[in-house]
Structures are given as structure tokens and as C-alpha cells.
Amino acid sequence: MVKLYYTPTSCGASSFISAFIAGINFECEAVDLATHITESGVNFYNINPKGNVPTIVLDDGIILNENIACLEYILDLSLQNKEGIKLGSDNNTSDRYILKQHLSFVATELHPIIGMFFNPSVNNDTYIRNFLLTIFDKKMKYLESYMIKDKKFIHGNSFTIIDAYLHIVLGWTGYVCIDLHKYQTALKYKEFIESIPEVKKAKNRMAFFPKTTI
Ligand SMILES: N[C@@H](CCC(=O)N[C@@H](CS)C(=O)NCC(=O)O)C(=O)O
């Protein structure tokens, strides 16, 4: 069975949420990201030498890592699943490349900049913090003006892997004392995604039945 390594508040949660919503079953195991030890006591570096989540181990032993790869893998499974919810556009369509563009923005522009504030020596240094906040502000202005605008979802008219990922990343602002009220469009988007019943159910599952996605 395909296995997902993740944690419930990290970016790895977006793979869990996506799989849950698409009705795809993965075996799951949480990783302590401070010690890099999995819940069953294995050194996570022996599974993924980068030591980061999400990490998906396929049935043939191939290791998938990086949010973009893991989430697109789940998207493709959702497209093959005729009964379930589709989490994005079909392959080889211009729409799919637009989806990839937005997904890449979250993974390579927004995630790393917010992620840096988790480092106490960055967040406690006023000069560095203010410098990073100006970069963060630029990314947020792009996100609000061009990606969210007045839409409910980032891509198309329904929930996609981008929403699964982006609302988690935006949620980190609360942990690093960045006030999202300055970004009302992004705040409302995040609150809307969090309010979707399937998203709530996925989070509930992570809390109470964290070892499989369905
Ligand atoms: N480049 C990776 C970054 C993933 C990442 O930053 N994961 C974090 C959690 S949100 C992590 O596992 N951190 C622990 C570590 O890197 O040791 C991706 O896009 O997937």
C-alpha cells in the first residue's frame, strides 16, 4: 500500500487532505520534524535523505518527495478515480499548466518565505524580520490581486490540490506572529477553505484516525 509520511500542521498535511477528499487510501505515518524520527521509531533520513515531508513511498519502493510532485501524483490518482472528486485539471491541457504555475508559486515563493519565520534567530531579529516581511508583502499582493481576486478557489470553480496546500501555508502566519488581517482577501480565502466540510472532515481524520487517509 502507498505510504504517506506527514505531520498534521506542516505542508505534508495537504497531501493527507487531498487524498482524503479524493477518496484515495494511503497508509500514513507521522514524523517528528524536530528529531526526524517517525512515529514507529525509524530514522526518517533513512527513508527520505532530505528529511522533509511530504514523502510518499509507492508500492514499487519509489520515493516521491516535494509538495509539487506528491500533490500532482494525488491529483492524477483523483483523475483516474471515476467515482471520486477530481482535484484539478486533466494532463496535457493548458489548464493543467496554469494549475502547475499556481502550485509552483505556493511551493517555491510563498512556502519558503513564510517557512523562514519559524527560525527563531530570523523571527527575533527585527532587521531580518522586517526585510523578510517586505518580500512576504510582495508575494501576498500578487496572491491577492492575481491568484485569488474575487474567487473562492485558486483554480477553476472547485477545490484543487492548490487549495489543500495554500490554506495550510497561510495558516502558518498565526504561529509566527504575522497578522493576516492586513490581507483581507487572503484571510477570507483561507477561512472559506477551512470552512469546507470535506476539509474539516479530513482534519478530523488526521486528529483521530491518522494512520490511513480513508
Ligand atoms: N522543498 C520541499 C519543502 C518541504 C518542507 O519544507 N517541509 C517541511 C515541513 S512544511 C519539513 O519537512 N521540514 C523539516 C525538515 O526539512 O527537516 C517541498 O516543497 O516539498
Ligand as a Chemical Component Dictionary entry (heavy atoms), coordinates in Angstrom:
data_LIG
# 
_chem_comp.id                   LIG 
_chem_comp.type                 NON-POLYMER 
_chem_comp.pdbx_formal_charge   0 
_chem_comp.three_letter_code    LIG 
# 
loop_
_chem_comp_atom.comp_id 
_chem_comp_atom.atom_id 
_chem_comp_atom.alt_atom_id 
_chem_comp_atom.type_symbol 
_chem_comp_atom.charge 
_chem_comp_atom.model_Cartn_x 
_chem_comp_atom.model_Cartn_y 
_chem_comp_atom.model_Cartn_z 
_chem_comp_atom.pdbx_ordinal 
LIG N1  N1  N 0 11.012 21.745 -0.903 1  
LIG C1  C1  C 0 10.104 20.983 -0.106 2  
LIG C2  C2  C 0 9.990  21.625 1.265  3  
LIG C3  C3  C 0 9.113  20.807 2.192  4  
LIG C4  C4  C 0 9.191  21.333 3.598  5  
LIG O1  O1  O 0 9.614  22.456 3.867  6  
LIG N2  N2  N 0 8.735  20.513 4.553  7  
LIG C5  C5  C 0 8.857  20.874 5.932  8  
LIG C6  C6  C 0 7.501  20.864 6.613  9  
LIG S1  S1  S 0 6.418  22.114 5.977  10 
LIG C7  C7  C 0 9.734  19.862 6.638  11 
LIG O2  O2  O 0 9.564  18.663 6.453  12 
LIG N3  N3  N 0 10.681 20.332 7.444  13 
LIG C8  C8  C 0 11.568 19.521 8.190  14 
LIG C9  C9  C 0 12.923 19.410 7.586  15 
LIG O3  O3  O 0 13.133 19.939 6.462  16 
LIG O4  O4  O 0 13.796 18.830 8.220  17 
LIG C10 C10 C 0 8.740  20.879 -0.768 18 
LIG O5  O5  O 0 8.340  21.790 -1.496 19 
LIG O6  O6  O 0 8.051  19.873 -0.539 20 
# 
loop_
_chem_comp_bond.comp_id 
_chem_comp_bond.atom_id_1 
_chem_comp_bond.atom_id_2 
_chem_comp_bond.value_order 
_chem_comp_bond.pdbx_ordinal 
LIG N1  C1  SING 1  
LIG C1  C2  SING 2  
LIG C1  C10 SING 3  
LIG C2  C3  SING 4  
LIG C3  C4  SING 5  
LIG C4  O1  DOUB 6  
LIG C4  N2  SING 7  
LIG N2  C5  SING 8  
LIG C5  C6  SING 9  
LIG C5  C7  SING 10 
LIG C6  S1  SING 11 
LIG C7  O2  DOUB 12 
LIG C7  N3  SING 13 
LIG N3  C8  SING 14 
LIG C8  C9  SING 15 
LIG C9  O3  DOUB 16 
LIG C9  O4  SING 17 
LIG C10 O5  DOUB 18 
LIG C10 O6  SING 19 
# 
